[in-house]
Amino acid sequence: MILYVNACARPDSRTDRLARALLQKLGPYEELRLYDEPLRPMDAHRIALRDALLSQKDYGAEMFRYARQFAAAEQIVLSAPLWDLSFPAQLKIYLENIFVTGIVTRYSEAGLPVGLCRAKKLYYVSTSGGPYDPRFGFDQLRAMATENFGIPEAELVKAELLDIDGCDPEAILHKAMAAYGLTETTDKEDGHAT
Ligand SMILES: Cc1cc2nc3c(=O)[nH]c(=O)nc-3n(C[C@H](O)[C@H](O)[C@H](O)COP(=O)(O)O)c2cc1C
């Protein structure tokens, strides 16, 4: 199953539209809308709880459900607009919740990370108002995927310069879709498996 991790806040998100055009090409998917989830950042209490559960190897605990879902996915599409040279805070909170040693990664005797995720590829879909800068968004996710989670390939799918005065954001978005061999359907739920 393809997991679609949707970190787009706006109802008419261009990033979400680009991601759905990609998903239409990839096939049926399960969607996780991060802004509809009761995600909470790690704090002292939750770190202590996580440490206690991991010391008992209780990987089935409720707080690890997002990590289990991520580790089990066959392919992952993650959508997030460029915000403040990075991605929305809700995605960072999600990453804090899935980065669980024993579920998405483990450490070898030499102390090196060994990925435990099933997916062979992660697509990172993003749009930006100005030029797209991958340094603190895509590059971070690619490092996590390839160096920690065991996902060998990460690809950026992007549309940029959407908010520049005088530019036509619809034309730019459709040109970007065409460049990736994608087309958009009007039905947002097409291909949705749940
Ligand atoms: C909170 C916020 C921060 C943003 N920061 C940047 C930025 O650092 N660089 C940039 O080029 N665009 C930035 N933008 C513009 C968005 O990346 C752009 O409008 C994007 O297409 C929005 O995606 P969406 O339509 O999926 O919401 C920002 C927009 C918002 C709302």
The ligand as an SDF file (V2000), in Angstrom:
LIG
                    3D

 31 33  0  0  0  0  0  0  0  0999 V2000
    3.9100   30.2960    6.6230 C   0  0  0  0  0  0  0  0  0  0  0  0
    4.4430   30.3720    5.2150 C   0  0  0  0  0  0  0  0  0  0  0  0
    5.8100   30.4120    4.9900 C   0  0  0  0  0  0  0  0  0  0  0  0
    6.3200   30.4550    3.6910 C   0  0  0  0  0  0  0  0  0  0  0  0
    7.6830   30.4610    3.5010 N   0  0  0  0  0  0  0  0  0  0  0  0
    8.1830   30.4650    2.2380 C   0  0  0  0  0  0  0  0  0  0  0  0
    9.5960   30.4190    2.0120 C   0  0  0  0  0  0  0  0  0  0  0  0
   10.4120   30.3930    2.9240 O   0  0  0  0  0  0  0  0  0  0  0  0
   10.0420   30.4420    0.7360 N   0  0  0  0  0  0  0  0  0  0  0  0
    9.1790   30.4680   -0.3460 C   0  0  0  0  0  0  0  0  0  0  0  0
    9.6360   30.4670   -1.4780 O   0  0  0  0  0  0  0  0  0  0  0  0
    7.8280   30.4860   -0.1580 N   0  0  0  0  0  0  0  0  0  0  0  0
    7.3170   30.4810    1.1040 C   0  0  0  0  0  0  0  0  0  0  0  0
    5.9610   30.5000    1.2990 N   0  0  0  0  0  0  0  0  0  0  0  0
    5.0660   30.4380    0.1290 C   0  0  0  0  0  0  0  0  0  0  0  0
    4.6090   28.9970   -0.1170 C   0  0  0  0  0  0  0  0  0  0  0  0
    5.7030   28.0910   -0.1650 O   0  0  0  0  0  0  0  0  0  0  0  0
    3.8320   28.8580   -1.4180 C   0  0  0  0  0  0  0  0  0  0  0  0
    2.7560   29.7710   -1.4780 O   0  0  0  0  0  0  0  0  0  0  0  0
    3.3320   27.4390   -1.5880 C   0  0  0  0  0  0  0  0  0  0  0  0
    2.9460   27.2200   -2.9340 O   0  0  0  0  0  0  0  0  0  0  0  0
    2.1620   27.1770   -0.6560 C   0  0  0  0  0  0  0  0  0  0  0  0
    1.7420   25.8670   -0.8450 O   0  0  0  0  0  0  0  0  0  0  0  0
    0.2070   25.4400   -0.7210 P   0  0  0  0  0  0  0  0  0  0  0  0
   -0.5370   26.0730   -1.8740 O   0  0  0  0  0  0  0  0  0  0  0  0
    0.2870   23.9640   -0.8170 O   0  0  0  0  0  0  0  0  0  0  0  0
   -0.2850   25.9300    0.6060 O   0  0  0  0  0  0  0  0  0  0  0  0
    5.4350   30.4710    2.5950 C   0  0  0  0  0  0  0  0  0  0  0  0
    4.0490   30.4530    2.8190 C   0  0  0  0  0  0  0  0  0  0  0  0
    3.5540   30.4090    4.1090 C   0  0  0  0  0  0  0  0  0  0  0  0
    2.0600   30.3830    4.3320 C   0  0  0  0  0  0  0  0  0  0  0  0
  1  2  1  0
  2  3  1  0
  2 30  2  0
  3  4  2  0
  4  5  1  0
  4 28  1  0
  5  6  2  0
  6  7  1  0
  6 13  1  0
  7  8  2  0
  7  9  1  0
  9 10  1  0
 10 11  2  0
 10 12  1  0
 12 13  2  0
 13 14  1  0
 14 15  1  0
 14 28  1  0
 15 16  1  0
 16 17  1  0
 16 18  1  0
 18 19  1  0
 18 20  1  0
 20 21  1  0
 20 22  1  0
 22 23  1  0
 23 24  1  0
 24 25  2  0
 24 26  1  0
 24 27  1  0
 28 29  2  0
 29 30  1  0
 30 31  1  0
M  END
$$$$
